[in-house]
Amino acid sequence: MYLGRVLGTVVCERKYEGLEGKRLLVVQPLDHNREPTGSPEVAVDTVSAGRGELVYLVGSREAALALEPTFVPVDAAIVGIVDAVDV
């Protein structure tokens, strides 16, 4: 699980079965100081996040489990919109 900032959206003409109706967003992963870390990535949006929002993501198997049906081929899923961070 990690934080990220939504940069924009991805538009697809075709999607894998199980991803129909799901939005794909470009997200910049952030470290604990909310500084960019690594390259932007595409994540499936499960919470209707918007551009510029701070979000909570899960990766790997947990990302696939966040969707119905489970085990669709995704590497990252947005599972929460962050209200505040207290470090």
Phi and psi restraints in degrees (range 20) as a CNS / XPLOR table:
assign (resid 1 and name C) (resid 2 and name N)
       (resid 2 and name CA) (resid 2 and name C) 1.0 -160.7 20.0 2
assign (resid 2 and name N) (resid 2 and name CA)
       (resid 2 and name C) (resid 3 and name N) 1.0 165.9 20.0 2
assign (resid 2 and name C) (resid 3 and name N)
       (resid 3 and name CA) (resid 3 and name C) 1.0 -94.1 20.0 2
assign (resid 3 and name N) (resid 3 and name CA)
       (resid 3 and name C) (resid 4 and name N) 1.0 155.6 20.0 2
assign (resid 3 and name C) (resid 4 and name N)
       (resid 4 and name CA) (resid 4 and name C) 1.0 -156.2 20.0 2
assign (resid 4 and name N) (resid 4 and name CA)
       (resid 4 and name C) (resid 5 and name N) 1.0 164.1 20.0 2
assign (resid 4 and name C) (resid 5 and name N)
       (resid 5 and name CA) (resid 5 and name C) 1.0 -118.4 20.0 2
assign (resid 5 and name N) (resid 5 and name CA)
       (resid 5 and name C) (resid 6 and name N) 1.0 129.7 20.0 2
assign (resid 5 and name C) (resid 6 and name N)
       (resid 6 and name CA) (resid 6 and name C) 1.0 -73.0 20.0 2
assign (resid 6 and name N) (resid 6 and name CA)
       (resid 6 and name C) (resid 7 and name N) 1.0 125.0 20.0 2
assign (resid 6 and name C) (resid 7 and name N)
       (resid 7 and name CA) (resid 7 and name C) 1.0 -98.7 20.0 2
assign (resid 7 and name N) (resid 7 and name CA)
       (resid 7 and name C) (resid 8 and name N) 1.0 -33.3 20.0 2
assign (resid 7 and name C) (resid 8 and name N)
       (resid 8 and name CA) (resid 8 and name C) 1.0 177.8 20.0 2
assign (resid 8 and name N) (resid 8 and name CA)
       (resid 8 and name C) (resid 9 and name N) 1.0 -165.7 20.0 2
assign (resid 8 and name C) (resid 9 and name N)
       (resid 9 and name CA) (resid 9 and name C) 1.0 -117.3 20.0 2
assign (resid 9 and name N) (resid 9 and name CA)
       (resid 9 and name C) (resid 10 and name N) 1.0 161.7 20.0 2
assign (resid 9 and name C) (resid 10 and name N)
       (resid 10 and name CA) (resid 10 and name C) 1.0 -116.2 20.0 2
assign (resid 10 and name N) (resid 10 and name CA)
       (resid 10 and name C) (resid 11 and name N) 1.0 131.9 20.0 2
assign (resid 10 and name C) (resid 11 and name N)
       (resid 11 and name CA) (resid 11 and name C) 1.0 -107.1 20.0 2
assign (resid 11 and name N) (resid 11 and name CA)
       (resid 11 and name C) (resid 12 and name N) 1.0 127.4 20.0 2
assign (resid 11 and name C) (resid 12 and name N)
       (resid 12 and name CA) (resid 12 and name C) 1.0 -122.9 20.0 2
assign (resid 12 and name N) (resid 12 and name CA)
       (resid 12 and name C) (resid 13 and name N) 1.0 135.8 20.0 2
assign (resid 12 and name C) (resid 13 and name N)
       (resid 13 and name CA) (resid 13 and name C) 1.0 -77.0 20.0 2
assign (resid 13 and name N) (resid 13 and name CA)
       (resid 13 and name C) (resid 14 and name N) 1.0 -36.1 20.0 2
assign (resid 13 and name C) (resid 14 and name N)
       (resid 14 and name CA) (resid 14 and name C) 1.0 -133.1 20.0 2
assign (resid 14 and name N) (resid 14 and name CA)
       (resid 14 and name C) (resid 15 and name N) 1.0 145.4 20.0 2
assign (resid 14 and name C) (resid 15 and name N)
       (resid 15 and name CA) (resid 15 and name C) 1.0 -131.4 20.0 2
assign (resid 15 and name N) (resid 15 and name CA)
       (resid 15 and name C) (resid 16 and name N) 1.0 157.6 20.0 2
assign (resid 15 and name C) (resid 16 and name N)
       (resid 16 and name CA) (resid 16 and name C) 1.0 -62.2 20.0 2
assign (resid 16 and name N) (resid 16 and name CA)
       (resid 16 and name C) (resid 17 and name N) 1.0 145.1 20.0 2
assign (resid 16 and name C) (resid 17 and name N)
       (resid 17 and name CA) (resid 17 and name C) 1.0 -56.8 20.0 2
assign (resid 17 and name N) (resid 17 and name CA)
       (resid 17 and name C) (resid 18 and name N) 1.0 129.6 20.0 2
assign (resid 17 and name C) (resid 18 and name N)
       (resid 18 and name CA) (resid 18 and name C) 1.0 104.9 20.0 2
assign (resid 18 and name N) (resid 18 and name CA)
       (resid 18 and name C) (resid 19 and name N) 1.0 -16.0 20.0 2
assign (resid 18 and name C) (resid 19 and name N)
       (resid 19 and name CA) (resid 19 and name C) 1.0 -105.0 20.0 2
assign (resid 19 and name N) (resid 19 and name CA)
       (resid 19 and name C) (resid 20 and name N) 1.0 1.1 20.0 2
assign (resid 19 and name C) (resid 20 and name N)
       (resid 20 and name CA) (resid 20 and name C) 1.0 -60.7 20.0 2
assign (resid 20 and name N) (resid 20 and name CA)
       (resid 20 and name C) (resid 21 and name N) 1.0 135.7 20.0 2
assign (resid 20 and name C) (resid 21 and name N)
       (resid 21 and name CA) (resid 21 and name C) 1.0 81.2 20.0 2
assign (resid 21 and name N) (resid 21 and name CA)
       (resid 21 and name C) (resid 22 and name N) 1.0 -4.2 20.0 2
assign (resid 21 and name C) (resid 22 and name N)
       (resid 22 and name CA) (resid 22 and name C) 1.0 -95.3 20.0 2
assign (resid 22 and name N) (resid 22 and name CA)
       (resid 22 and name C) (resid 23 and name N) 1.0 137.6 20.0 2
assign (resid 22 and name C) (resid 23 and name N)
       (resid 23 and name CA) (resid 23 and name C) 1.0 -85.0 20.0 2
assign (resid 23 and name N) (resid 23 and name CA)
       (resid 23 and name C) (resid 24 and name N) 1.0 143.8 20.0 2
assign (resid 23 and name C) (resid 24 and name N)
       (resid 24 and name CA) (resid 24 and name C) 1.0 -110.8 20.0 2
assign (resid 24 and name N) (resid 24 and name CA)
       (resid 24 and name C) (resid 25 and name N) 1.0 127.9 20.0 2
assign (resid 24 and name C) (resid 25 and name N)
       (resid 25 and name CA) (resid 25 and name C) 1.0 -121.0 20.0 2
assign (resid 25 and name N) (resid 25 and name CA)
       (resid 25 and name C) (resid 26 and name N) 1.0 147.5 20.0 2
assign (resid 25 and name C) (resid 26 and name N)
       (resid 26 and name CA) (resid 26 and name C) 1.0 -87.7 20.0 2
assign (resid 26 and name N) (resid 26 and name CA)
       (resid 26 and name C) (resid 27 and name N) 1.0 125.6 20.0 2
assign (resid 26 and name C) (resid 27 and name N)
       (resid 27 and name CA) (resid 27 and name C) 1.0 -127.8 20.0 2
assign (resid 27 and name N) (resid 27 and name CA)
       (resid 27 and name C) (resid 28 and name N) 1.0 135.2 20.0 2
assign (resid 27 and name C) (resid 28 and name N)
       (resid 28 and name CA) (resid 28 and name C) 1.0 -94.7 20.0 2
assign (resid 28 and name N) (resid 28 and name CA)
       (resid 28 and name C) (resid 29 and name N) 1.0 114.0 20.0 2
assign (resid 28 and name C) (resid 29 and name N)
       (resid 29 and name CA) (resid 29 and name C) 1.0 -61.7 20.0 2
assign (resid 29 and name N) (resid 29 and name CA)
       (resid 29 and name C) (resid 30 and name N) 1.0 146.3 20.0 2
assign (resid 29 and name C) (resid 30 and name N)
       (resid 30 and name CA) (resid 30 and name C) 1.0 -126.2 20.0 2
assign (resid 30 and name N) (resid 30 and name CA)
       (resid 30 and name C) (resid 31 and name N) 1.0 152.2 20.0 2
assign (resid 30 and name C) (resid 31 and name N)
       (resid 31 and name CA) (resid 31 and name C) 1.0 -87.8 20.0 2
assign (resid 31 and name N) (resid 31 and name CA)
       (resid 31 and name C) (resid 32 and name N) 1.0 -173.3 20.0 2
assign (resid 31 and name C) (resid 32 and name N)
       (resid 32 and name CA) (resid 32 and name C) 1.0 -67.0 20.0 2
assign (resid 32 and name N) (resid 32 and name CA)
       (resid 32 and name C) (resid 33 and name N) 1.0 -15.7 20.0 2
assign (resid 32 and name C) (resid 33 and name N)
       (resid 33 and name CA) (resid 33 and name C) 1.0 -95.3 20.0 2
assign (resid 33 and name N) (resid 33 and name CA)
       (resid 33 and name C) (resid 34 and name N) 1.0 8.4 20.0 2
assign (resid 33 and name C) (resid 34 and name N)
       (resid 34 and name CA) (resid 34 and name C) 1.0 62.5 20.0 2
assign (resid 34 and name N) (resid 34 and name CA)
       (resid 34 and name C) (resid 35 and name N) 1.0 32.7 20.0 2
assign (resid 34 and name C) (resid 35 and name N)
       (resid 35 and name CA) (resid 35 and name C) 1.0 -99.6 20.0 2
assign (resid 35 and name N) (resid 35 and name CA)
       (resid 35 and name C) (resid 36 and name N) 1.0 144.8 20.0 2
assign (resid 35 and name C) (resid 36 and name N)
       (resid 36 and name CA) (resid 36 and name C) 1.0 -58.2 20.0 2
assign (resid 36 and name N) (resid 36 and name CA)
       (resid 36 and name C) (resid 37 and name N) 1.0 139.0 20.0 2
assign (resid 36 and name C) (resid 37 and name N)
       (resid 37 and name CA) (resid 37 and name C) 1.0 -137.5 20.0 2
assign (resid 37 and name N) (resid 37 and name CA)
       (resid 37 and name C) (resid 38 and name N) 1.0 128.0 20.0 2
assign (resid 37 and name C) (resid 38 and name N)
       (resid 38 and name CA) (resid 38 and name C) 1.0 73.6 20.0 2
assign (resid 38 and name N) (resid 38 and name CA)
       (resid 38 and name C) (resid 39 and name N) 1.0 -169.9 20.0 2
assign (resid 38 and name C) (resid 39 and name N)
       (resid 39 and name CA) (resid 39 and name C) 1.0 -91.7 20.0 2
assign (resid 39 and name N) (resid 39 and name CA)
       (resid 39 and name C) (resid 40 and name N) 1.0 154.0 20.0 2
assign (resid 39 and name C) (resid 40 and name N)
       (resid 40 and name CA) (resid 40 and name C) 1.0 -59.3 20.0 2
assign (resid 40 and name N) (resid 40 and name CA)
       (resid 40 and name C) (resid 41 and name N) 1.0 151.4 20.0 2
assign (resid 40 and name C) (resid 41 and name N)
       (resid 41 and name CA) (resid 41 and name C) 1.0 -136.5 20.0 2
assign (resid 41 and name N) (resid 41 and name CA)
       (resid 41 and name C) (resid 42 and name N) 1.0 164.4 20.0 2
assign (resid 41 and name C) (resid 42 and name N)
       (resid 42 and name CA) (resid 42 and name C) 1.0 -97.3 20.0 2
assign (resid 42 and name N) (resid 42 and name CA)
       (resid 42 and name C) (resid 43 and name N) 1.0 132.4 20.0 2
assign (resid 42 and name C) (resid 43 and name N)
       (resid 43 and name CA) (resid 43 and name C) 1.0 -131.7 20.0 2
assign (resid 43 and name N) (resid 43 and name CA)
       (resid 43 and name C) (resid 44 and name N) 1.0 147.5 20.0 2
assign (resid 43 and name C) (resid 44 and name N)
       (resid 44 and name CA) (resid 44 and name C) 1.0 -78.9 20.0 2
assign (resid 44 and name N) (resid 44 and name CA)
       (resid 44 and name C) (resid 45 and name N) 1.0 132.4 20.0 2
assign (resid 44 and name C) (resid 45 and name N)
       (resid 45 and name CA) (resid 45 and name C) 1.0 -92.7 20.0 2
assign (resid 45 and name N) (resid 45 and name CA)
       (resid 45 and name C) (resid 46 and name N) 1.0 117.7 20.0 2
assign (resid 45 and name C) (resid 46 and name N)
       (resid 46 and name CA) (resid 46 and name C) 1.0 -108.1 20.0 2
assign (resid 46 and name N) (resid 46 and name CA)
       (resid 46 and name C) (resid 47 and name N) 1.0 0.7 20.0 2
assign (resid 46 and name C) (resid 47 and name N)
       (resid 47 and name CA) (resid 47 and name C) 1.0 -129.6 20.0 2
assign (resid 47 and name N) (resid 47 and name CA)
       (resid 47 and name C) (resid 48 and name N) 1.0 10.1 20.0 2
assign (resid 47 and name C) (resid 48 and name N)
       (resid 48 and name CA) (resid 48 and name C) 1.0 61.2 20.0 2
assign (resid 48 and name N) (resid 48 and name CA)
       (resid 48 and name C) (resid 49 and name N) 1.0 50.0 20.0 2
assign (resid 48 and name C) (resid 49 and name N)
       (resid 49 and name CA) (resid 49 and name C) 1.0 -73.9 20.0 2
assign (resid 49 and name N) (resid 49 and name CA)
       (resid 49 and name C) (resid 50 and name N) 1.0 156.5 20.0 2
assign (resid 49 and name C) (resid 50 and name N)
       (resid 50 and name CA) (resid 50 and name C) 1.0 -119.9 20.0 2
assign (resid 50 and name N) (resid 50 and name CA)
       (resid 50 and name C) (resid 51 and name N) 1.0 168.6 20.0 2
assign (resid 50 and name C) (resid 51 and name N)
       (resid 51 and name CA) (resid 51 and name C) 1.0 -57.8 20.0 2
assign (resid 51 and name N) (resid 51 and name CA)
       (resid 51 and name C) (resid 52 and name N) 1.0 133.7 20.0 2
assign (resid 51 and name C) (resid 52 and name N)
       (resid 52 and name CA) (resid 52 and name C) 1.0 87.9 20.0 2
assign (resid 52 and name N) (resid 52 and name CA)
       (resid 52 and name C) (resid 53 and name N) 1.0 -9.8 20.0 2
assign (resid 52 and name C) (resid 53 and name N)
       (resid 53 and name CA) (resid 53 and name C) 1.0 -78.1 20.0 2
assign (resid 53 and name N) (resid 53 and name CA)
       (resid 53 and name C) (resid 54 and name N) 1.0 147.5 20.0 2
assign (resid 53 and name C) (resid 54 and name N)
       (resid 54 and name CA) (resid 54 and name C) 1.0 -84.4 20.0 2
assign (resid 54 and name N) (resid 54 and name CA)
       (resid 54 and name C) (resid 55 and name N) 1.0 125.9 20.0 2
assign (resid 54 and name C) (resid 55 and name N)
       (resid 55 and name CA) (resid 55 and name C) 1.0 -127.5 20.0 2
assign (resid 55 and name N) (resid 55 and name CA)
       (resid 55 and name C) (resid 56 and name N) 1.0 162.3 20.0 2
assign (resid 55 and name C) (resid 56 and name N)
       (resid 56 and name CA) (resid 56 and name C) 1.0 -109.2 20.0 2
assign (resid 56 and name N) (resid 56 and name CA)
       (resid 56 and name C) (resid 57 and name N) 1.0 125.9 20.0 2
assign (resid 56 and name C) (resid 57 and name N)
       (resid 57 and name CA) (resid 57 and name C) 1.0 -120.5 20.0 2
assign (resid 57 and name N) (resid 57 and name CA)
       (resid 57 and name C) (resid 58 and name N) 1.0 156.1 20.0 2
assign (resid 57 and name C) (resid 58 and name N)
       (resid 58 and name CA) (resid 58 and name C) 1.0 -123.5 20.0 2
assign (resid 58 and name N) (resid 58 and name CA)
       (resid 58 and name C) (resid 59 and name N) 1.0 153.6 20.0 2
assign (resid 58 and name C) (resid 59 and name N)
       (resid 59 and name CA) (resid 59 and name C) 1.0 -124.8 20.0 2
assign (resid 59 and name N) (resid 59 and name CA)
       (resid 59 and name C) (resid 60 and name N) 1.0 174.5 20.0 2
assign (resid 59 and name C) (resid 60 and name N)
       (resid 60 and name CA) (resid 60 and name C) 1.0 58.7 20.0 2
assign (resid 60 and name N) (resid 60 and name CA)
       (resid 60 and name C) (resid 61 and name N) 1.0 -133.9 20.0 2
assign (resid 60 and name C) (resid 61 and name N)
       (resid 61 and name CA) (resid 61 and name C) 1.0 -62.4 20.0 2
assign (resid 61 and name N) (resid 61 and name CA)
       (resid 61 and name C) (resid 62 and name N) 1.0 -36.5 20.0 2
assign (resid 61 and name C) (resid 62 and name N)
       (resid 62 and name CA) (resid 62 and name C) 1.0 -61.9 20.0 2
assign (resid 62 and name N) (resid 62 and name CA)
       (resid 62 and name C) (resid 63 and name N) 1.0 -33.3 20.0 2
assign (resid 62 and name C) (resid 63 and name N)
       (resid 63 and name CA) (resid 63 and name C) 1.0 -63.7 20.0 2
assign (resid 63 and name N) (resid 63 and name CA)
       (resid 63 and name C) (resid 64 and name N) 1.0 -42.9 20.0 2
assign (resid 63 and name C) (resid 64 and name N)
       (resid 64 and name CA) (resid 64 and name C) 1.0 -66.5 20.0 2
assign (resid 64 and name N) (resid 64 and name CA)
       (resid 64 and name C) (resid 65 and name N) 1.0 -34.7 20.0 2
assign (resid 64 and name C) (resid 65 and name N)
       (resid 65 and name CA) (resid 65 and name C) 1.0 -71.9 20.0 2
assign (resid 65 and name N) (resid 65 and name CA)
       (resid 65 and name C) (resid 66 and name N) 1.0 -16.9 20.0 2
assign (resid 65 and name C) (resid 66 and name N)
       (resid 66 and name CA) (resid 66 and name C) 1.0 -75.7 20.0 2
assign (resid 66 and name N) (resid 66 and name CA)
       (resid 66 and name C) (resid 67 and name N) 1.0 -8.1 20.0 2
assign (resid 66 and name C) (resid 67 and name N)
       (resid 67 and name CA) (resid 67 and name C) 1.0 -112.7 20.0 2
assign (resid 67 and name N) (resid 67 and name CA)
       (resid 67 and name C) (resid 68 and name N) 1.0 157.1 20.0 2
assign (resid 67 and name C) (resid 68 and name N)
       (resid 68 and name CA) (resid 68 and name C) 1.0 -114.1 20.0 2
assign (resid 68 and name N) (resid 68 and name CA)
       (resid 68 and name C) (resid 69 and name N) 1.0 125.5 20.0 2
assign (resid 68 and name C) (resid 69 and name N)
       (resid 69 and name CA) (resid 69 and name C) 1.0 -70.8 20.0 2
assign (resid 69 and name N) (resid 69 and name CA)
       (resid 69 and name C) (resid 70 and name N) 1.0 156.6 20.0 2
assign (resid 69 and name C) (resid 70 and name N)
       (resid 70 and name CA) (resid 70 and name C) 1.0 -73.3 20.0 2
assign (resid 70 and name N) (resid 70 and name CA)
       (resid 70 and name C) (resid 71 and name N) 1.0 165.3 20.0 2
assign (resid 70 and name C) (resid 71 and name N)
       (resid 71 and name CA) (resid 71 and name C) 1.0 66.7 20.0 2
assign (resid 71 and name N) (resid 71 and name CA)
       (resid 71 and name C) (resid 72 and name N) 1.0 35.9 20.0 2
assign (resid 71 and name C) (resid 72 and name N)
       (resid 72 and name CA) (resid 72 and name C) 1.0 -80.1 20.0 2
assign (resid 72 and name N) (resid 72 and name CA)
       (resid 72 and name C) (resid 73 and name N) 1.0 154.0 20.0 2
assign (resid 72 and name C) (resid 73 and name N)
       (resid 73 and name CA) (resid 73 and name C) 1.0 -78.2 20.0 2
assign (resid 73 and name N) (resid 73 and name CA)
       (resid 73 and name C) (resid 74 and name N) 1.0 84.1 20.0 2
assign (resid 73 and name C) (resid 74 and name N)
       (resid 74 and name CA) (resid 74 and name C) 1.0 -128.9 20.0 2
assign (resid 74 and name N) (resid 74 and name CA)
       (resid 74 and name C) (resid 75 and name N) 1.0 151.0 20.0 2
assign (resid 74 and name C) (resid 75 and name N)
       (resid 75 and name CA) (resid 75 and name C) 1.0 -104.0 20.0 2
assign (resid 75 and name N) (resid 75 and name CA)
       (resid 75 and name C) (resid 76 and name N) 1.0 -18.5 20.0 2
assign (resid 75 and name C) (resid 76 and name N)
       (resid 76 and name CA) (resid 76 and name C) 1.0 -148.6 20.0 2
assign (resid 76 and name N) (resid 76 and name CA)
       (resid 76 and name C) (resid 77 and name N) 1.0 143.0 20.0 2
assign (resid 76 and name C) (resid 77 and name N)
       (resid 77 and name CA) (resid 77 and name C) 1.0 -139.2 20.0 2
assign (resid 77 and name N) (resid 77 and name CA)
       (resid 77 and name C) (resid 78 and name N) 1.0 134.9 20.0 2
assign (resid 77 and name C) (resid 78 and name N)
       (resid 78 and name CA) (resid 78 and name C) 1.0 -82.7 20.0 2
assign (resid 78 and name N) (resid 78 and name CA)
       (resid 78 and name C) (resid 79 and name N) 1.0 120.9 20.0 2
assign (resid 78 and name C) (resid 79 and name N)
       (resid 79 and name CA) (resid 79 and name C) 1.0 -118.7 20.0 2
assign (resid 79 and name N) (resid 79 and name CA)
       (resid 79 and name C) (resid 80 and name N) 1.0 1.0 20.0 2
assign (resid 79 and name C) (resid 80 and name N)
       (resid 80 and name CA) (resid 80 and name C) 1.0 -165.9 20.0 2
assign (resid 80 and name N) (resid 80 and name CA)
       (resid 80 and name C) (resid 81 and name N) 1.0 151.8 20.0 2
assign (resid 80 and name C) (resid 81 and name N)
       (resid 81 and name CA) (resid 81 and name C) 1.0 -105.7 20.0 2
assign (resid 81 and name N) (resid 81 and name CA)
       (resid 81 and name C) (resid 82 and name N) 1.0 125.8 20.0 2
assign (resid 81 and name C) (resid 82 and name N)
       (resid 82 and name CA) (resid 82 and name C) 1.0 -84.5 20.0 2
assign (resid 82 and name N) (resid 82 and name CA)
       (resid 82 and name C) (resid 83 and name N) 1.0 128.3 20.0 2
assign (resid 82 and name C) (resid 83 and name N)
       (resid 83 and name CA) (resid 83 and name C) 1.0 -87.8 20.0 2
assign (resid 83 and name N) (resid 83 and name CA)
       (resid 83 and name C) (resid 84 and name N) 1.0 -41.6 20.0 2
assign (resid 83 and name C) (resid 84 and name N)
       (resid 84 and name CA) (resid 84 and name C) 1.0 -155.7 20.0 2
assign (resid 84 and name N) (resid 84 and name CA)
       (resid 84 and name C) (resid 85 and name N) 1.0 154.6 20.0 2
assign (resid 84 and name C) (resid 85 and name N)
       (resid 85 and name CA) (resid 85 and name C) 1.0 -128.3 20.0 2
assign (resid 85 and name N) (resid 85 and name CA)
       (resid 85 and name C) (resid 86 and name N) 1.0 128.5 20.0 2
assign (resid 85 and name C) (resid 86 and name N)
       (resid 86 and name CA) (resid 86 and name C) 1.0 -122.3 20.0 2
assign (resid 86 and name N) (resid 86 and name CA)
       (resid 86 and name C) (resid 87 and name N) 1.0 108.1 20.0 2
